[in-house]
Every structure is written in C-alpha cells, then in structure tokens.
Amino acid sequence: MMISDVQTWVSAALTDETTCSDGFAGKEMAGEVKTAVRGRIEKIAHLTSNALALINAYAALHN
C-alpha cells in the first residue's frame, strides 16, 4: 500500500465529516439531536485531522 493512498483516504474521511455536518444546516434540524451529532462530528474530525498530521509526518520522513 502506498502512503499517498492512505493520505487520500484519510483526507476523504475528513471531507465526509464536513459533508455530514452540512446535512444538519436547516432549521428543521435544530435542537438536541443536532447539537449531539455536531459535537460527535467535531470530535471525529479532530481525531481524523490528528491522524492525517501523523500520516503526513511519517510520509515526510520516508520520502
């Protein structure tokens, strides 16, 4: 497996998290569910971002 493939997959996962949160933008999605889901999405996005940073650092050392 190429490191560039892993970088692409993790970047895509980060984009998917953003797309998911965009689905909760309307007024009809206001309330406790929106708040709970948004909090979880933000946590996952933070962890995914950290993973991407580690992958990029690894790639930089091995290129």
Number of C-alpha atoms within 10 A of each C-alpha: 5 7 14 12 10 14 17 12 13 18 15 12 17 19 12 13 17 14 11 13 16 11 10 16 11 9 7 8 12 11 9 9 11 17 13 10 14 17 13 14 17 14 12 15 18 13 13 17 16 12 15 20 14 12 17 16 11 12 14 9 8 8 6
